[in-house]
Amino acid sequence: MIAMKDLRLSLKWLFIFSFILLLVSCMGRNSKATSANTEVVRRTTDPVTVDFWHTFNDEEAGTLKEALASFQKEFPYITVKLQQVPFSDALNKYKTVAQAGNAPDIFRAEIAWTTELASMGYLMSLDAFLDQKAQADFVPQALAYSRYKGHIWGIPQVTDCLALFYNKRLTGPKPPATLEELITQGQKLTTPDGKQYAFFYRGDPYWFTPFVWAFGGDLIDNQSLQVKIAEEPAVKALNFLIDLRKKYKIVPESVDFANDYENMQIGFKNGQYAMIINGPWSTADLLDGPEFKNPDNLGIARIPQGPGGWGSPVGGHNYVVAASTQKLWASWEVIHYLSRPEIQARFALKNNLLPTRKSTYDLPAVKANRIIQSFKHVLDAANTRPVIPQSGAVFIDLKPAYQAALLGEKTPETALKEVEAAWKELLSAE
């Protein structure tokens, strides 16, 4: 009788325990806010292999392998299995495996992907690992893209922003500080024969955003989610860019959107364009150009300010952890190690990447790097793009409208009104 009673109690508790395990497992795969519970997920030194998908280019991947070799010496029980995934395929490929519950433990996600993947329940919240003190050491603009609905979903790995590049041989030591100076200085730098222009801007809408902010506008308000792209400041910004070509004639008249990035780089390296806008990823290519055999001839500054101040969009990547991971502590050890200031400094100095931690910028070698410190000055005044799951899609709608306005096929007002309608529909689908 007693034995039967004990057996019933044992079965009862076994059922309860099994139910709890099942519930936790389901939450780990399907919850919209999967959080790490460090009281349950204990640190271990048992041998473990962590799968890590990344989108680094070949040069950056070499730096990653060097960093992981030093990581292995400190954490010999953790093996990191790397898989390099083409950037263009990475997001869709990750979604496919995450939906099946087979996502890699660690993923290097573009910042726009982070909120999207978090909203789908594919990421593990890292709140328990990254306290307020640790968060305070990250550049605010970079950390903003790791936050979504009150949780931290990734560790900022690298950041970037758009800056004004200028050829000091042509412009002199000081670039234009305001949009008015861009025009006046630009007219002096442009030759009538078309062999030299003061400035070149792209038909990619990402390159349009600095001017929207410079005129005091915005894309989408991060707090209210109000669409602001069709408001007067953005219209003025688009008219300003059109005037640079049509009225002031300080940018090339011909337009080739399909090849404008390559044309911009080549023209700047050869002295055809005195000023361009680009990011830190382009510096190695530019320094190979004939105009910059003396690297001191390459100037980097904030994009000229307008009535609304300075503007520059922030980009970058985060290290994220899969909601389905069974190797949370090991995954954390990997991304935490790669986020150390001295490791970030390796990437910064070898690959022209901008660190995400404030303390990295204070390291002597980083502090002495003129290009990195120039970009840090730009980053300090940079702007946050919409931190929403749909942030990756906003430029898809903006691109054709922006280009149509530049070509004169639509007025800026009409083009941006169309974008406004598309974005409102996009946001309503959340």
Secondary structure as the mmCIF struct_conf table of DSSP 4:
data_model
#
loop_
_struct_conf.conf_type_id
_struct_conf.id
_struct_conf.beg_label_comp_id
_struct_conf.beg_label_asym_id
_struct_conf.beg_label_seq_id
_struct_conf.end_label_comp_id
_struct_conf.end_label_asym_id
_struct_conf.end_label_seq_id
HELX_RH_AL_P HELX_RH_AL_P1 ILE A 2 ASN A 30
BEND BEND1 LYS A 32 ALA A 33
STRN STRN1 THR A 34 SER A 35
TURN_TY1_P TURN_TY1_P1 THR A 38 VAL A 40
BEND BEND2 VAL A 41 VAL A 41
BEND BEND3 ASP A 46 ASP A 46
STRN STRN2 VAL A 48 HIS A 54
HELX_RH_AL_P HELX_RH_AL_P2 ASP A 58 GLU A 74
TURN_TY1_P TURN_TY1_P2 PRO A 76 TYR A 77
STRN STRN3 ILE A 78 GLN A 84
HELX_RH_AL_P HELX_RH_AL_P3 PHE A 87 GLN A 99
TURN_TY1_P TURN_TY1_P3 ALA A 100 GLY A 101
BEND BEND4 ASP A 105 ASP A 105
STRN STRN4 ILE A 106 GLU A 110
HELX_RH_AL_P HELX_RH_AL_P4 ILE A 111 SER A 119
TURN_TY1_P TURN_TY1_P4 MET A 120 GLY A 121
STRN STRN5 LEU A 123 LEU A 123
STRN STRN6 MET A 124 SER A 125
TURN_TY1_P TURN_TY1_P5 ASP A 127 PHE A 129
BEND BEND5 LEU A 130 LEU A 130
HELX_RH_AL_P HELX_RH_AL_P5 GLN A 132 GLN A 135
TURN_TY1_P TURN_TY1_P6 ALA A 136 ASP A 137
STRN STRN7 PHE A 138 PHE A 138
HELX_RH_AL_P HELX_RH_AL_P6 PRO A 140 LEU A 143
HELX_RH_3T_P HELX_RH_3T_P1 ALA A 144 SER A 146
STRN STRN8 ARG A 147 TYR A 148
TURN_TY1_P TURN_TY1_P7 LYS A 149 GLY A 150
STRN STRN9 HIS A 151 ILE A 152
STRN STRN10 ILE A 155 CYS A 161
STRN STRN11 ALA A 163 ASN A 167
HELX_RH_AL_P HELX_RH_AL_P7 LYS A 168 THR A 171
BEND BEND6 PRO A 173 LYS A 174
STRN STRN12 THR A 178 THR A 178
HELX_RH_AL_P HELX_RH_AL_P8 LEU A 179 LEU A 189
TURN_TY1_P TURN_TY1_P8 PRO A 192 ASP A 193
BEND BEND7 GLY A 194 LYS A 195
STRN STRN13 TYR A 197 PHE A 200
BEND BEND8 GLY A 203 ASP A 204
HELX_RH_3T_P HELX_RH_3T_P2 PRO A 205 TRP A 207
TURN_TY1_P TURN_TY1_P9 PHE A 208 PHE A 208
HELX_RH_AL_P HELX_RH_AL_P9 THR A 209 ALA A 214
TURN_TY1_P TURN_TY1_P10 PHE A 215 GLY A 216
BEND BEND9 LEU A 219 LEU A 219
STRN STRN14 ILE A 220 ILE A 220
TURN_TY1_P TURN_TY1_P11 ASN A 222 SER A 224
STRN STRN15 VAL A 227 VAL A 227
TURN_TY1_P TURN_TY1_P12 ILE A 229 ALA A 230
BEND BEND10 GLU A 231 GLU A 231
HELX_RH_AL_P HELX_RH_AL_P10 GLU A 232 LYS A 246
TURN_TY1_P TURN_TY1_P13 LYS A 247 LYS A 247
BEND BEND11 TYR A 248 TYR A 248
BEND BEND12 VAL A 251 VAL A 251
BEND BEND13 GLU A 253 GLU A 253
HELX_RH_3T_P HELX_RH_3T_P3 PHE A 257 ASN A 259
HELX_RH_AL_P HELX_RH_AL_P11 ASP A 260 LYS A 269
TURN_TY1_P TURN_TY1_P14 ASN A 270 GLY A 271
BEND BEND14 GLN A 272 GLN A 272
STRN STRN16 TYR A 273 ASN A 278
HELX_RH_3T_P HELX_RH_3T_P4 PRO A 280 SER A 282
HELX_RH_AL_P HELX_RH_AL_P12 THR A 283 LEU A 287
TURN_TY1_P TURN_TY1_P15 ASP A 288 ASP A 288
BEND BEND15 GLY A 289 GLY A 289
HELX_RH_3T_P HELX_RH_3T_P5 PRO A 290 PHE A 292
BEND BEND16 LYS A 293 ASN A 294
HELX_RH_3T_P HELX_RH_3T_P6 PRO A 295 ASN A 297
STRN STRN17 LEU A 298 ALA A 301
HELX_LH_PP_P HELX_LH_PP_P1 ARG A 302 PRO A 304
STRN STRN18 GLN A 305 GLY A 306
TURN_TY1_P TURN_TY1_P16 PRO A 307 GLY A 308
STRN STRN19 GLY A 309 GLY A 309
STRN STRN20 PRO A 313 PRO A 313
STRN STRN21 VAL A 314 VAL A 321
STRN STRN22 ALA A 322 ALA A 322
TURN_TY1_P TURN_TY1_P17 ALA A 323 SER A 324
BEND BEND17 GLN A 326 GLN A 326
HELX_RH_AL_P HELX_RH_AL_P13 LEU A 328 LEU A 338
TURN_TY1_P TURN_TY1_P18 SER A 339 SER A 339
BEND BEND18 ARG A 340 ARG A 340
HELX_RH_AL_P HELX_RH_AL_P14 PRO A 341 ASN A 351
STRN STRN23 LEU A 354 LEU A 354
BEND BEND19 THR A 356 THR A 356
STRN STRN24 ARG A 357 ARG A 357
HELX_RH_AL_P HELX_RH_AL_P15 LYS A 358 TYR A 361
TURN_TY1_P TURN_TY1_P19 ASP A 362 ASP A 362
BEND BEND20 LEU A 363 LEU A 363
HELX_RH_AL_P HELX_RH_AL_P16 PRO A 364 LYS A 367
TURN_TY1_P TURN_TY1_P20 ALA A 368 ALA A 368
HELX_RH_AL_P HELX_RH_AL_P17 ARG A 370 LEU A 379
TURN_TY1_P TURN_TY1_P21 ASP A 380 ALA A 381
STRN STRN25 ASN A 383 ASN A 383
HELX_LH_PP_P HELX_LH_PP_P2 THR A 384 PRO A 386
BEND BEND21 ILE A 388 ILE A 388
TURN_TY1_P TURN_TY1_P22 PRO A 389 GLN A 390
HELX_RH_AL_P HELX_RH_AL_P18 SER A 391 LEU A 406
TURN_TY1_P TURN_TY1_P23 LEU A 407 GLY A 408
BEND BEND22 GLU A 409 LYS A 410
HELX_RH_AL_P HELX_RH_AL_P19 PRO A 412 SER A 428
TURN_TY1_P TURN_TY1_P24 ALA A 429 ALA A 429
#
